[in-house]
Amino acid sequence: MDGLVYTKKAVILLNSRAITRVVSEAIEFYQLEPVVYDSPTRLIEDLTSKSLQVELIFFSKNLPGAAGDSLQFVKSVRDSYGGPLLLISSEEDVANIEHFVECGVTDVFSPNEIGQVISFISTYTSYRQTLMYDGKQTVLLVEDNMATARVISKSLEDIGIEVLHVITGREALTVLHFEKVDLVLVDFILEGDMTGTTLVRNVRRTSQWHSLPILAITGYTEPVRHLELLRTGVADVISKPVELSILQIKCKNWINSKRTFDLLMSKQAALLDIAHRDELTGLHNRAHLYEKIEEILKRSILKQTPLALMMLDIDHFKSVNDNYGHEFGDRVLQRIADCMRHNTRVEDILVRMGGEEFAIILENCPMKDAENKADKILADIRNANVDGVHVTSSLGLLCQIADGVPFSEFYKAADKALYDAKEGGRDRYVIAS
């Protein structure tokens, strides 16, 4: 790992050289700097003096170089350090292990579980990277008690979270429309005509905020009140008086969960788009058309707007492939796709059905507009030049309000019109009867 510039450190205070070496290598692999201590006293001194900023601490139950009570060591570390404190111990005294956890140990590993140690380091570093994703973290605090708002805001700002503070639910909804927020922290009782519960219901009705975590602050301790909040869509409940250290951890954890979810959804959307795209032309494929078409037909019926379907086929394309080769034929297909893009709207769905056949779906498109687009597409293709070679296309057009007509009938009618255009001399469009 020579040449790496480390920005984060992990402390190792173990009584086994072999385990120290393995843990050090794992820490380096995940781009943390291993700092090996041989004295618990020196480590506590460095933590207390703030001269050491550390992400993880690994230690043994039987501490090297000394003396003293291991439980007391844990308590002393916790006075100055709030991160993961990880015990590697060969002892099987469960009662003692429980005492360590009660004192503040994050997790306990056996020397035979080095794989789990490495897994913890991997998970933790991924967690930290997720927290850094997309810059700042922002919490919207909805709290009408100014003293409480100041205390909570300072607590969150101390751990690097930006706080946007508003007093009423109406103001909160306005902020959500204009600001990128990672988490909403709302008091159950608010000024104005919107309670915390009403705000939560309004947020949950809006699809763009479906992954936005909401934490409710309440003075009520009865479980039934907490259940009421959780059922409205609150992710977690924080009781008054607010324990600030717990609030900090909960906010960090929920922000991390939201960002991880958003990243997964973004990757899933990207993969879905790839699956629904024709690799050669970049147009949508047949699978995408069949997934979307029922929703499109329903909109045409509901809004009583005309729906246009164009079926397009390249004239004599087999001859193009036979005379110039399939690589040239691929360039022709790409040029046809460009001609379609240049003469349609962003919201129109352009599909390569297979081979040299294409489809175009145009919502809310009257017949006159559809005919103009068909003319322009065919003219653009006619005038296109692929290495000095010109091609033409034929097109079948159907335009009407769906009114319960299944897509198979739309397709059949437009495809018949395409056939008639071919029979009528090619390089033209025919309107389905």
Summary of the structure (lengths in Angstrom):
residues: 433
radius of gyration: 32.2
end to end distance: 71.9
largest distance: 98.6
contacts: 1322
relative contact order: 0.06
helix: 50%
strand: 20%
